[in-house]
Amino acid sequence: MTPSRPAATRLAGMEILGASLRICVDDIETAIPFYERLSGGRAQRFERGGVQVAAVGSFLLMSGPEAELEVLRKVAATIAVKDVDAARRLLDDLGARIIAGPVATPAGRNLIAMHPDGSVFEYVDQHQD
């Protein structure tokens, strides 16, 4: 006789497309060439809230006023997802606290969430509202 096993539980997760390492730099103009050569890619640049941002490969370089950078340093990483709205629903279901968003960005939408363990992450997609 074979022991019975409980039916498998399927957890619905979000589709994570990648993650970016967030790096605050004093001089973004000096930092960009280094990270372009390191990653073999070209920087995609934009500004948000007075902060200069350059996405280079898996790196997200940020430079700007110290007060703004102090807040940005609290975010552990940027996670690219297929759909920020789906990510929000799942994060809510799992007990995360949505700190900001979803809001439109130059590249799509984002939200900031604090996980139950206290870690903070930015979730982004490329949907245009």
C-alpha angles and dihedrals in degrees: 000000000000116000112245119245126205116257113270115264115224117207116204108223133182121261106252112200098183146309135246128214110231115222125181111209133185095221116027093185090061094041098050098068091050093052093042090056092042094051099030090231139107123251119253105208135200140148127234128177093345093309121119110222131192122185109205116172106302092343126095109197118198131186131171146090113356092234090059094044091051089062093043092052089065090067109089098202145336114250119200112216134179093240128013092200091057089046090052092052092050093044090051091049091051094051100257118147116233106223098180139000159309088232134158118262132183089266102036130291136325144186134191118223135182112216119220089259090060098254116135125217137176116225118201138181134180098238115130114215 
